[in-house]
Each structure stands twice: as C-alpha cells, then as structure tokens.
Amino acid sequence: MSTTHAPLAVAVIGAGMAGTTHANAWRQVGTVFDLGLPKVHLAAIADAYEPFAVDAAERYGYAKAVTDWRDIANDPSIDIVSIVVGNALHREIAEAMIRAGKHVLCEKPLADTLENAKAMAEAEAASPGVVTSTGFTYRRNAAVAEIAQLVTTGHLGDISHINARYWCDYGCDPSTPMAWRYSGPMGSGALGDVGSHLIDTAETICGPLVAVSGGALATLITQRPVAAGHVTRGTALDVADAEMAEVTNDDVATFTGHFANGAIGSFSASRIAWNMPNAMMIDVHGSRGRAYWDLARTGEILVDDASAPAGLAGPRQVLVNPTFPYFARGSSMAFGGVGATQIEQFTYQAYAFLQQVAGVPEAEALPRCATFADGYREMRIAAAVAESAATGGTTVDVSGF
C-alpha cells in the first residue's frame, strides 16, 4: 500500500550525539513496519555551533543547516521538530514550536527545573491539536518490551524485586570540562540524566512507583575546568592553568523504589563509572521466574522460569526474535540471531510519533509515546529522590504524581 498523505517536514534542533541519533531515526522511519504513513522530508538541522549543523545535515541528508532554532520556529513548512539540546533550553524552544503549530519530540529530562517541566506539561494540555512527547526510548527496546510483557502476563509470577542500574563514564575524567550536565541542583546530575531512563524503564516493566526511600546522592568530582571554546561530550582539557568551576549536582545516585504492585526496586545511576561508557542493566525477579537484560547484549534477554524440566533449571539465553515487540516489522532481517542495537529504539519511537501525527487510531498503532506529562512526572519522582537524600533517606510518597 502506498501512502496517500502529504509529506511531513522534520527538523532536528541539536547536532550532538543524541541529535544525530534523532536525525538518523527520522531518516530511517520510512523503512520500518507498514507503509501508508506520510513520507518524511528531512528539512533542517539546527545547532548553535555551525560546523556541527553542517556536518549532520550533509551526513544524514537534510536539506539545510541553520544556527538559530528560531529559524525552525518561523518556517511554516516544517511540521515536526526533535529538540535535542541542553535541558535548560527545552521549555523556550518547545513553547515556541507549539505556538507555531509544530509537533514536538523533546529529549529527556524534560526540562532543567520542575517549574519549567510543569509549564511544558501545561502547554501540552492546552494544545490538543499538537502531538508532544518526551523521548524515553528504552520503552521502545524490543527486549525491554518483552520483559514488560512477561511481567504483565504473569509469566514471572508476582514481582518481588527489580534491580535497575545505569552506569556511564562520561564524567569520570576530572579534566572533562564544565558543561550544562554538571550545573544544577542535586538530583539533576546523574539521576536527572541517565537515572530518568531508569525510572521510566522500571515503570514500563513493573508499573507505577508509589514511594521512594533511601535516597543518596554524591558528588565525587567537585570542580571541573572551564573550556574557552566549544565543548563536546568527552572532551578533556589540560587543567594546569585552567579556571575551575564548582560542580553542583550528583555524580552518583542511588535509591529504593516502591511499586504499586508491592515490588521493591533498587536503583543506581552514575556518570563516573570507570570504563563503562553506556552500561544499563535490568534484573526482574518474580515468584515463578526472573528475567535479565543488559544493554551491552541488547539483542537478547536471559530468562529463568518454572517451565524448565526438573534438574534443568537455570538462566537461558533468548534471542530477540519476531515474537518480541517491534522486531518483526522493525528489522530488515527479522529473525533471532540478527541482533538489535540501541539505535533501533529511536527509529521505533519516531515511527510511533509519526503514527500519532498522522492520526492513526490508538487500537491500530504502536503504544503511544511518552507525553510531556510523563516527563514532568519522572522529574517529580527524581525530585522526591533528592528530597529523600536531603532528609536522611526518608520515604517520600509519589503516588499522587
């Protein structure tokens, strides 16, 4: 079936690592699942650092590169915008795009402050004709979605415990220069960055959190050098004569989560985990089985359940295959053993977003994308963890979020 819809023009604001991943996802979105959705016109890449914008536009096939995001807001031909810049800029850009009638997919965390996140959620509620979403991509990972189904269908029995950790090393080197990730209140560092994915992914699997406790936040690298020029993630400086700035948020965050279904969760997030560039792992334990997923082996899960014959119990490798969510029509070689990477989940997210923009009925579409309201809720949970940490690990109710 060929599409009968008019093409939709897409722009990406931000040409760093995550920005180019969005650029690639929009380029790939027309190649997965079923035909019939609007074709995507790759209209523009915007980045304040022009070499990044030009490079990304040329490499991913976008029509132009600009240095001012306002050029995107003022271009009536652009329909969809991915916002992939520092979270302190999210509110201003998102509100401008919504006022211009554009659909907005915004990276997490939704904003830099609860006030700004709330305002974005309110702008979403006031603009029902515009599709808005927070980019929690791990809920689109085929293996994670399969574990969620094992929980939902009761295959693992009553869930007792989930262990969720996301450990990165992008801040491990003390000579890595000061940047927006290292500035802000406690709870907006490792917890706000990678911990936001943990919270959303754990709730995708186990359902809503109702309380957090045992919060602990630590800043181990208290100062970072100030770079004179443009800073990219992973840059290191000679700190001998550099001006130093104070790091004001957390390098490491841990807490306990309490779920509505009675399960307990152990969470840890770090940006200074030596030699672990991007390590996310999820363990789920139930009364009749357990399941484990590791981002480093994202094309598989380990399952150990009551179906094993006597004497043959133990964890078994299950490769991502066409019975898993998203994979059957989301891979050009959809059979077990082909594997999957983190990149595919961005494409699946873009496809689901495109379905919403095209008005595909919910019953016929992939699960809807996370909303701005979801992004605001996650930030409120992170703030509750920070409150717990500031009050000696006390329990904080999040059931009303």
Sine and cosine of phi, psi and omega as CSV:
sin_phi,cos_phi,sin_psi,cos_psi,sin_omega,cos_omega
0.00,0.00,0.76,-0.65,0.03,-1.00
-0.99,-0.11,0.44,-0.90,-0.05,-1.00
-0.94,0.33,0.56,-0.83,0.09,-1.00
-0.90,-0.44,0.09,1.00,-0.01,-1.00
-1.00,0.05,0.46,-0.89,0.12,-0.99
-0.93,0.36,0.55,-0.83,0.02,-1.00
-0.86,0.50,0.49,-0.87,0.06,-1.00
-0.92,-0.39,0.77,-0.64,-0.03,-1.00
-1.00,0.01,0.73,-0.69,-0.06,-1.00
-0.88,-0.48,0.64,-0.77,0.13,-0.99
-0.79,-0.61,0.54,-0.84,0.07,-1.00
-0.88,-0.47,0.81,-0.59,0.03,-1.00
-0.98,-0.22,0.94,-0.35,-0.08,-1.00
0.91,-0.42,0.86,-0.51,-0.08,-1.00
-0.87,-0.49,0.42,0.91,0.13,-0.99
-0.98,0.21,-0.32,-0.95,-0.08,-1.00
-0.84,0.54,-0.81,0.59,-0.02,-1.00
-0.93,0.38,-0.54,0.84,0.02,-1.00
-0.89,0.45,-0.69,0.73,0.02,-1.00
-0.94,0.35,-0.45,0.89,0.08,-1.00
-0.93,0.38,-0.64,0.77,0.12,-0.99
-0.90,0.44,-0.68,0.73,0.01,-1.00
-0.85,0.52,-0.68,0.73,0.03,-1.00
-0.91,0.40,-0.65,0.76,-0.01,-1.00
-0.87,0.49,-0.69,0.72,0.01,-1.00
-0.93,0.38,-0.50,0.87,0.07,-1.00
-0.94,0.35,-0.56,0.83,-0.08,-1.00
-1.00,0.01,-0.25,0.97,-0.23,-0.97
-0.87,0.50,-0.49,0.87,0.00,-1.00
-0.98,0.19,0.00,1.00,-0.06,-1.00
-0.97,-0.24,-0.06,1.00,-0.07,-1.00
-0.89,-0.45,0.35,-0.94,0.03,-1.00
0.86,0.51,-0.56,-0.83,-0.14,-0.99
-0.99,-0.12,0.44,-0.90,0.09,-1.00
-0.97,0.25,0.10,-1.00,0.05,-1.00
0.92,-0.39,-0.24,0.97,0.07,-1.00
-1.00,0.07,0.27,-0.96,0.02,-1.00
-0.86,0.51,0.56,-0.83,0.17,-0.99
-0.94,0.34,0.47,-0.88,-0.03,-1.00
-0.96,-0.27,0.79,-0.62,0.12,-0.99
-0.99,-0.15,0.86,-0.51,-0.02,-1.00
-0.99,0.14,0.99,-0.12,-0.24,-0.97
-1.00,0.04,-0.74,0.68,-0.16,-0.99
-0.33,-0.94,0.50,-0.87,0.21,-0.98
-0.89,-0.46,0.76,-0.65,0.04,-1.00
-0.89,-0.46,0.72,-0.69,0.11,-0.99
-0.40,-0.92,0.68,-0.74,-0.02,-1.00
-0.89,0.46,-0.43,0.90,0.05,-1.00
-1.00,-0.09,0.98,-0.21,-0.17,-0.98
-0.83,0.56,-0.65,0.76,0.01,-1.00
-0.84,0.54,-0.59,0.81,0.06,-1.00
-0.91,0.42,-0.72,0.69,-0.04,-1.00
-0.88,0.48,-0.72,0.70,-0.03,-1.00
-0.91,0.42,-0.70,0.71,-0.02,-1.00
-0.88,0.48,-0.74,0.67,-0.03,-1.00
-0.91,0.42,-0.66,0.75,0.00,-1.00
-0.88,0.47,-0.66,0.75,-0.01,-1.00
-0.94,0.34,-0.68,0.74,-0.07,-1.00
-0.94,0.33,-0.58,0.81,-0.08,-1.00
-0.98,-0.22,0.06,1.00,0.15,-0.99
0.99,0.16,0.50,0.86,0.06,-1.00
-1.00,0.06,0.51,-0.86,-0.17,-0.99
-0.92,0.39,-0.54,0.84,-0.04,-1.00
-0.45,-0.89,0.28,-0.96,0.09,-1.00
-0.85,-0.53,0.69,-0.72,0.03,-1.00
-0.74,-0.67,0.32,-0.95,-0.03,-1.00
-0.95,-0.31,-0.08,1.00,-0.02,-1.00
-0.82,-0.58,0.87,-0.49,-0.02,-1.00
-0.88,0.48,-0.37,0.93,0.01,-1.00
-0.91,0.42,-0.43,0.90,0.09,-1.00
-0.89,0.45,-0.53,0.85,0.05,-1.00
-0.95,0.31,-0.72,0.70,-0.01,-1.00
-0.87,0.49,-0.57,0.82,-0.08,-1.00
-1.00,0.01,0.03,1.00,-0.01,-1.00
-0.99,-0.11,0.96,-0.27,-0.07,-1.00
-0.93,0.37,-0.22,0.98,-0.02,-1.00
-0.99,0.15,-0.24,0.97,-0.06,-1.00
-1.00,0.00,0.77,-0.63,-0.10,-1.00
-0.98,-0.22,-0.61,0.79,-0.13,-0.99
-0.80,-0.61,0.66,-0.75,-0.01,-1.00
-0.74,-0.67,0.76,-0.65,0.22,-0.98
-0.99,-0.12,0.78,-0.62,0.03,-1.00
-0.97,-0.25,0.90,-0.43,-0.09,-1.00
-0.68,-0.73,0.90,0.44,-0.01,-1.00
-0.74,-0.67,-0.03,-1.00,0.05,-1.00
-0.81,0.59,0.65,-0.76,-0.16,-0.99
-0.93,0.38,-0.27,0.96,0.08,-1.00
-0.93,0.37,-0.30,0.95,-0.01,-1.00
-1.00,-0.10,-0.17,0.99,-0.15,-0.99
-0.86,0.50,-0.74,0.67,-0.11,-0.99
-0.88,0.48,-0.77,0.64,-0.06,-1.00
-0.86,0.51,-0.70,0.71,-0.04,-1.00
-0.93,0.36,-0.72,0.69,-0.05,-1.00
-0.89,0.47,-0.70,0.72,-0.01,-1.00
-0.90,0.44,-0.62,0.79,0.04,-1.00
-0.91,0.42,-0.65,0.76,0.00,-1.00
-0.93,0.37,-0.65,0.76,0.03,-1.00
-0.89,0.45,-0.69,0.73,0.04,-1.00
-0.87,0.49,-0.53,0.85,0.01,-1.00
-0.99,0.13,0.02,1.00,0.05,-1.00
0.98,0.18,0.35,0.94,-0.02,-1.00
-1.00,-0.10,0.53,-0.85,0.06,-1.00
-0.99,0.14,0.66,-0.75,-0.20,-0.98
-0.80,-0.60,0.84,-0.54,0.17,-0.99
-0.95,-0.32,0.92,-0.38,-0.14,-0.99
-0.92,-0.39,0.74,-0.67,0.03,-1.00
-0.90,0.43,0.39,-0.92,0.08,-1.00
-1.00,0.03,0.29,-0.96,-0.26,0.97
-0.89,0.46,0.45,-0.89,-0.19,-0.98
-0.85,0.53,-0.60,0.80,-0.04,-1.00
-0.43,-0.90,-0.03,-1.00,0.00,-1.00
-1.00,0.01,-0.40,0.92,-0.01,-1.00
-0.71,-0.70,0.37,-0.93,0.07,-1.00
-0.88,0.47,-0.60,0.80,0.01,-1.00
-0.86,0.51,-0.72,0.70,-0.01,-1.00
-0.94,0.35,-0.61,0.79,0.04,-1.00
-0.91,0.43,-0.65,0.76,0.04,-1.00
-0.89,0.46,-0.67,0.75,0.00,-1.00
-0.89,0.45,-0.62,0.79,0.03,-1.00
-0.92,0.38,-0.64,0.77,0.06,-1.00
-0.90,0.43,-0.60,0.80,0.04,-1.00
-0.93,0.37,-0.61,0.79,0.05,-1.00
-0.90,0.43,-0.60,0.80,0.07,-1.00
-0.88,0.47,-0.74,0.67,-0.04,-1.00
-0.90,0.44,-0.50,0.87,-0.04,-1.00
-1.00,0.08,-0.03,1.00,-0.07,-1.00
-0.76,-0.65,0.92,0.39,-0.09,-1.00
-0.90,0.43,-0.31,0.95,0.00,-1.00
-0.99,0.12,-0.06,1.00,-0.02,-1.00
-0.91,-0.41,0.72,-0.70,0.05,-1.00
-1.00,0.06,0.80,-0.60,0.01,-1.00
-0.76,-0.65,0.57,-0.82,-0.08,-1.00
-0.43,-0.90,0.51,-0.86,0.14,-0.99
-0.98,-0.18,0.69,-0.73,-0.15,-0.99
-0.99,0.12,0.94,0.35,0.13,-0.99
-1.00,0.00,1.00,0.06,-0.19,-0.98
-0.97,0.24,-0.38,0.93,-0.09,-1.00
-0.92,0.38,-0.35,0.94,0.10,-0.99
-0.93,0.37,-0.22,0.98,0.07,-1.00
-1.00,-0.10,-0.03,1.00,0.03,-1.00
-0.95,0.30,0.77,-0.64,-0.10,-0.99
-0.86,0.50,-0.65,0.76,-0.02,-1.00
-0.93,0.36,-0.68,0.73,0.05,-1.00
-0.88,0.47,-0.70,0.72,0.01,-1.00
-0.90,0.44,-0.55,0.83,0.05,-1.00
-0.92,0.38,-0.67,0.74,0.06,-1.00
-0.88,0.47,-0.64,0.77,0.06,-1.00
-0.86,0.51,-0.63,0.77,0.04,-1.00
-0.92,0.39,-0.62,0.79,0.05,-1.00
-0.87,0.50,-0.59,0.81,0.04,-1.00
-0.95,0.30,-0.75,0.66,-0.08,-1.00
-0.88,0.47,-0.62,0.78,-0.03,-1.00
-0.99,0.15,-0.10,0.99,0.00,-1.00
0.99,0.12,0.15,0.99,-0.05,-1.00
-0.87,0.49,-0.57,0.82,-0.01,-1.00
-1.00,-0.02,0.06,1.00,-0.02,-1.00
0.99,0.17,-0.40,-0.92,0.04,-1.00
-0.98,0.22,0.82,-0.58,-0.07,-1.00
-0.98,0.22,0.77,-0.63,-0.02,-1.00
-0.96,-0.29,-0.57,0.82,-0.14,-0.99
-0.43,-0.90,0.63,-0.77,0.16,-0.99
-0.79,-0.62,0.72,-0.69,0.07,-1.00
-0.92,-0.39,0.88,-0.47,-0.08,-1.00
-0.81,-0.59,0.81,-0.58,0.01,-1.00
-0.64,-0.77,0.58,-0.81,0.04,-1.00
-0.68,-0.74,0.95,-0.32,-0.09,-1.00
-0.87,-0.49,0.81,-0.58,0.00,-1.00
-0.78,-0.62,0.29,-0.96,-0.01,-1.00
-0.86,-0.50,0.27,0.96,-0.08,-1.00
-0.90,0.44,-0.35,0.94,0.04,-1.00
-0.95,-0.32,0.21,0.98,-0.12,-0.99
-0.93,0.37,-0.59,0.81,-0.04,-1.00
-0.99,0.15,0.87,-0.49,-0.01,-1.00
-0.88,0.47,-0.30,0.95,0.02,-1.00
-1.00,0.07,-0.08,1.00,0.11,-0.99
-0.89,0.46,0.80,-0.60,-0.19,-0.98
-0.95,0.30,0.32,-0.95,0.05,-1.00
-0.87,0.50,0.69,-0.72,0.03,-1.00
-0.49,-0.87,0.05,-1.00,-0.10,-1.00
-0.87,0.49,-0.47,0.88,-0.01,-1.00
-0.91,0.42,-0.39,0.92,-0.09,-1.00
-0.98,-0.18,0.10,0.99,-0.03,-1.00
-0.86,-0.50,0.73,-0.68,-0.03,-1.00
0.69,-0.73,0.14,-0.99,-0.06,-1.00
-0.94,0.33,0.32,-0.95,0.08,-1.00
-0.84,0.54,0.71,-0.70,-0.09,-1.00
0.96,-0.26,-0.27,0.96,0.00,-1.00
-0.98,-0.21,0.08,1.00,-0.01,-1.00
-1.00,0.01,-0.91,-0.42,0.02,-1.00
-0.85,0.52,-0.63,0.78,0.00,-1.00
-0.90,0.44,-0.73,0.68,-0.02,-1.00
-0.94,0.34,-0.53,0.85,-0.05,-1.00
-0.99,0.14,-0.99,0.15,-0.05,-1.00
-0.99,0.15,-0.46,0.89,0.03,-1.00
-0.90,0.43,-0.45,0.89,0.04,-1.00
-0.88,0.47,-0.62,0.79,0.06,-1.00
-0.91,0.42,-0.64,0.77,0.02,-1.00
-0.86,0.50,-0.73,0.69,-0.06,-1.00
-0.89,0.46,-0.76,0.65,-0.03,-1.00
-0.91,0.41,-0.65,0.76,-0.02,-1.00
-0.92,0.39,-0.67,0.74,0.02,-1.00
-0.89,0.46,-0.64,0.77,0.04,-1.00
-0.95,0.33,-0.54,0.84,0.09,-1.00
-0.86,0.51,-0.62,0.79,-0.04,-1.00
-0.99,0.12,-0.74,0.67,-0.20,-0.98
-0.95,-0.32,-0.06,1.00,-0.04,-1.00
1.00,-0.02,-0.09,-1.00,-0.19,-0.98
-0.95,0.32,0.58,-0.81,0.19,-0.98
-0.98,0.20,0.58,-0.82,0.05,-1.00
-0.89,-0.46,-0.26,0.97,0.02,-1.00
-0.32,-0.95,0.41,-0.91,0.15,-0.99
-0.78,-0.63,0.48,-0.88,0.00,-1.00
-0.45,-0.89,0.15,-0.99,0.07,-1.00
0.89,0.46,0.45,0.89,-0.01,-1.00
-0.89,0.46,0.69,-0.72,0.07,-1.00
-0.59,-0.80,0.81,-0.58,-0.01,-1.00
-0.82,-0.57,0.67,-0.74,-0.03,-1.00
-0.66,-0.75,0.65,-0.76,0.13,-0.99
-0.92,-0.39,0.94,-0.33,-0.07,-1.00
-1.00,-0.09,-0.48,0.88,0.09,-1.00
-0.95,-0.31,0.98,-0.21,-0.23,-0.97
-1.00,0.04,-0.28,0.96,0.03,-1.00
-0.68,-0.73,0.51,-0.86,0.07,-1.00
-0.68,-0.73,0.49,-0.87,0.00,-1.00
-0.95,0.31,0.48,-0.88,0.02,-1.00
-0.99,-0.12,0.83,-0.56,-0.01,-1.00
-0.99,0.14,0.60,-0.80,0.01,-1.00
-0.98,0.19,-0.49,0.87,-0.06,-1.00
-0.91,-0.41,-0.41,-0.91,-0.04,-1.00
-0.94,0.34,0.68,-0.73,-0.04,-1.00
-0.95,-0.32,0.75,-0.66,0.14,-0.99
-0.90,-0.43,0.41,-0.91,-0.01,-1.00
-0.88,0.48,0.79,-0.62,0.01,-1.00
0.99,-0.13,-0.09,1.00,0.05,-1.00
-0.90,0.43,0.60,-0.80,0.09,-1.00
-0.82,-0.58,0.55,-0.84,-0.06,-1.00
-0.86,-0.52,0.40,-0.92,0.23,-0.97
-0.98,0.22,0.91,-0.41,-0.14,-0.99
-1.00,-0.05,0.08,1.00,-0.11,-0.99
-0.82,0.57,-0.73,0.69,-0.04,-1.00
-0.88,-0.48,0.29,0.96,-0.09,-1.00
-0.98,0.19,0.55,-0.84,0.18,-0.98
-0.93,0.36,0.64,-0.77,-0.04,-1.00
-0.94,-0.34,0.54,-0.84,0.04,-1.00
-0.81,-0.59,0.50,-0.87,-0.03,-1.00
-0.98,0.21,0.72,-0.70,0.16,-0.99
-0.99,0.14,0.77,-0.63,-0.14,-0.99
-0.92,-0.40,0.01,1.00,0.02,-1.00
-0.76,-0.65,-0.14,-0.99,-0.25,-0.97
-1.00,0.06,0.70,-0.71,0.17,-0.98
-0.99,0.10,-0.55,0.84,-0.04,-1.00
-0.71,-0.70,0.64,-0.77,0.04,-1.00
-0.66,-0.75,0.70,-0.72,0.11,-0.99
-0.69,-0.72,0.49,-0.87,0.09,-1.00
-0.25,-0.97,0.21,-0.98,0.11,-0.99
-0.95,-0.30,0.71,-0.71,0.05,-1.00
-0.93,-0.37,0.61,-0.80,0.00,-1.00
-0.90,-0.45,0.86,-0.51,-0.09,-1.00
-0.99,-0.11,0.39,-0.92,-0.01,-1.00
-0.89,0.46,-0.47,0.88,-0.01,-1.00
-0.99,0.11,0.09,1.00,0.04,-1.00
0.99,-0.10,-0.16,0.99,-0.01,-1.00
-0.95,0.30,0.42,-0.91,0.07,-1.00
-0.93,-0.37,0.60,-0.80,0.03,-1.00
-0.84,-0.54,0.67,-0.74,0.11,-0.99
-0.96,-0.29,0.84,-0.54,-0.10,-1.00
-0.85,-0.53,0.67,-0.74,0.16,-0.99
-0.57,-0.82,0.65,-0.76,0.01,-1.00
-0.72,-0.70,0.64,-0.77,0.01,-1.00
-0.54,-0.84,0.57,-0.82,0.15,-0.99
-0.92,-0.38,0.10,0.99,-0.01,-1.00
-0.81,-0.59,0.54,0.84,0.02,-1.00
-0.99,0.12,0.96,-0.29,-0.16,-0.99
-0.83,0.56,0.78,-0.63,0.09,-1.00
0.87,0.50,0.48,0.88,0.10,-0.99
-0.84,-0.55,0.99,0.13,-0.12,-0.99
-0.86,0.52,-0.62,0.79,-0.09,-1.00
-0.32,-0.95,0.97,0.26,-0.14,-0.99
-0.93,-0.36,0.95,-0.31,0.05,-1.00
-0.85,-0.52,0.73,-0.69,-0.06,-1.00
-0.63,-0.78,0.63,-0.77,-0.01,-1.00
-0.76,-0.65,0.79,-0.61,0.12,-0.99
-0.89,-0.46,0.77,-0.64,0.05,-1.00
-0.83,-0.56,0.79,-0.61,-0.04,-1.00
-0.88,-0.48,0.76,-0.65,0.04,-1.00
-0.77,-0.64,0.01,-1.00,-0.05,-1.00
-0.96,0.27,-0.27,0.96,-0.02,-1.00
-0.79,-0.62,0.25,0.97,0.03,-1.00
0.26,-0.96,0.05,-1.00,0.05,-1.00
-0.56,-0.83,0.38,-0.93,0.02,-1.00
-0.64,-0.77,0.54,-0.84,-0.07,-1.00
-0.68,-0.74,0.64,-0.77,0.04,-1.00
-0.68,-0.73,0.65,-0.76,-0.01,-1.00
-0.76,-0.65,0.82,-0.57,-0.02,-1.00
-0.85,0.53,-0.50,0.87,0.02,-1.00
-0.92,0.39,-0.34,0.94,0.06,-1.00
-0.78,-0.62,0.86,0.52,-0.20,-0.98
-0.95,0.32,-0.17,0.99,0.04,-1.00
-1.00,0.01,0.31,0.95,-0.01,-1.00
-0.40,-0.92,0.29,-0.96,0.24,-0.97
-0.76,-0.65,0.34,-0.94,0.17,-0.99
-0.96,-0.28,0.75,-0.67,-0.02,-1.00
-0.78,-0.63,0.69,-0.73,0.10,-0.99
-0.70,-0.71,0.90,-0.43,-0.11,-0.99
-0.59,-0.81,0.01,-1.00,-0.11,-0.99
-0.96,0.27,-0.05,1.00,-0.02,-1.00
-0.99,0.17,-0.19,0.98,-0.04,-1.00
-0.94,0.34,0.64,-0.77,0.07,-1.00
-0.88,0.47,0.43,-0.90,0.01,-1.00
-0.82,0.57,0.74,-0.67,0.02,-1.00
1.00,0.07,-0.13,0.99,-0.02,-1.00
-0.88,-0.48,0.32,0.95,0.00,-1.00
-0.94,0.34,0.42,-0.91,0.02,-1.00
0.55,-0.84,0.33,-0.94,-0.02,-1.00
-0.91,0.42,0.70,-0.72,0.03,-1.00
-0.83,-0.56,0.59,-0.81,0.03,-1.00
-0.97,0.23,0.78,-0.62,0.10,-1.00
-0.85,-0.52,0.90,-0.43,-0.03,-1.00
-0.97,0.24,0.61,-0.79,0.15,-0.99
-0.82,0.58,0.76,-0.66,-0.10,-0.99
-0.51,-0.86,0.03,-1.00,-0.10,-1.00
-0.88,0.47,-0.22,0.98,0.07,-1.00
-0.99,0.16,-0.24,0.97,0.03,-1.00
-0.98,0.22,0.45,-0.89,0.09,-1.00
-0.85,0.53,0.57,-0.82,0.14,-0.99
0.96,0.26,-0.48,0.88,-0.26,-0.96
-0.97,0.26,-0.58,0.81,-0.14,-0.99
-0.83,0.56,-0.70,0.71,0.01,-1.00
-0.95,-0.32,0.04,1.00,-0.06,-1.00
-0.98,-0.19,0.10,1.00,0.03,-1.00
-0.74,-0.67,0.61,-0.80,0.04,-1.00
-0.96,0.26,-0.27,0.96,0.08,-1.00
-0.74,-0.67,0.98,0.21,-0.20,-0.98
-1.00,0.05,0.97,0.25,0.17,-0.99
-0.51,-0.86,0.42,-0.91,-0.05,-1.00
-0.83,0.56,0.68,-0.74,-0.01,-1.00
0.97,-0.23,-0.33,0.94,0.06,-1.00
-0.93,0.37,-0.61,0.80,0.01,-1.00
1.00,0.00,0.11,-0.99,0.03,-1.00
-0.49,-0.87,0.36,-0.93,0.04,-1.00
-0.80,-0.60,0.06,-1.00,0.04,-1.00
-0.91,0.42,-0.41,0.91,-0.09,-1.00
-0.91,0.41,-0.63,0.78,-0.06,-1.00
-0.84,0.54,-0.58,0.81,-0.09,-1.00
-0.91,0.41,-0.45,0.89,0.10,-1.00
-0.93,0.37,-0.63,0.78,0.03,-1.00
-0.92,0.40,-0.67,0.74,0.02,-1.00
-0.90,0.44,-0.61,0.79,0.06,-1.00
-0.89,0.45,-0.71,0.70,0.02,-1.00
-0.88,0.48,-0.63,0.78,0.01,-1.00
-0.90,0.43,-0.71,0.70,0.02,-1.00
-0.89,0.46,-0.64,0.77,0.03,-1.00
-0.90,0.44,-0.68,0.73,0.01,-1.00
-0.89,0.46,-0.62,0.79,0.08,-1.00
-0.86,0.51,-0.68,0.74,0.01,-1.00
-0.90,0.43,-0.69,0.73,0.02,-1.00
-0.88,0.48,-0.62,0.78,-0.02,-1.00
-0.98,0.22,-0.13,0.99,0.04,-1.00
0.98,0.20,0.45,0.89,0.06,-1.00
-0.91,0.42,0.78,-0.62,-0.02,-1.00
-0.83,0.55,0.60,-0.80,-0.09,-1.00
-0.84,0.55,-0.59,0.81,-0.03,-1.00
-0.92,0.39,-0.36,0.93,-0.05,-1.00
-0.97,-0.25,-0.04,1.00,-0.16,-0.99
-0.95,-0.32,0.21,-0.98,0.21,-0.98
-0.88,0.47,0.36,-0.93,0.07,-1.00
-0.79,0.61,0.65,-0.76,-0.07,-1.00
-0.88,0.48,0.44,-0.90,0.02,-1.00
-0.95,0.32,0.38,-0.93,0.11,-0.99
-0.86,0.51,0.64,-0.77,-0.03,-1.00
-1.00,-0.03,0.13,-0.99,0.18,-0.98
-0.88,0.48,-0.60,0.80,0.04,-1.00
-0.87,0.49,-0.62,0.79,0.07,-1.00
-0.90,0.44,-0.67,0.75,0.03,-1.00
-0.90,0.44,-0.62,0.79,0.06,-1.00
-0.91,0.41,-0.67,0.74,0.02,-1.00
-0.87,0.48,-0.70,0.72,0.02,-1.00
-0.87,0.50,-0.66,0.75,0.01,-1.00
-0.91,0.41,-0.56,0.83,0.06,-1.00
-0.92,0.40,-0.59,0.80,0.06,-1.00
-0.91,0.41,-0.69,0.72,0.04,-1.00
-0.88,0.48,-0.64,0.77,0.05,-1.00
-0.90,0.43,-0.57,0.82,0.06,-1.00
-0.91,0.40,-0.59,0.81,0.08,-1.00
-0.89,0.45,-0.69,0.72,0.04,-1.00
-0.89,0.46,-0.61,0.79,0.06,-1.00
-0.90,0.43,-0.68,0.73,0.04,-1.00
-0.86,0.50,-0.69,0.72,-0.01,-1.00
-0.90,0.43,-0.62,0.79,-0.04,-1.00
-0.96,0.28,-0.27,0.96,-0.05,-1.00
-0.89,-0.45,0.51,0.86,0.10,-0.99
0.97,0.23,0.40,0.92,0.05,-1.00
1.00,0.06,0.30,0.95,-0.03,-1.00
-0.90,0.44,0.35,-0.94,0.02,-1.00
-0.99,0.17,0.73,-0.68,0.02,-1.00
-0.85,-0.52,0.80,-0.59,-0.02,-1.00
-0.96,0.28,0.78,-0.63,0.06,-1.00
-0.84,-0.54,0.22,0.98,-0.10,-0.99
-0.91,0.41,-0.41,0.91,-0.02,-1.00
-1.00,0.05,0.03,1.00,-0.05,-1.00
-0.99,0.15,0.00,0.00,0.00,0.00
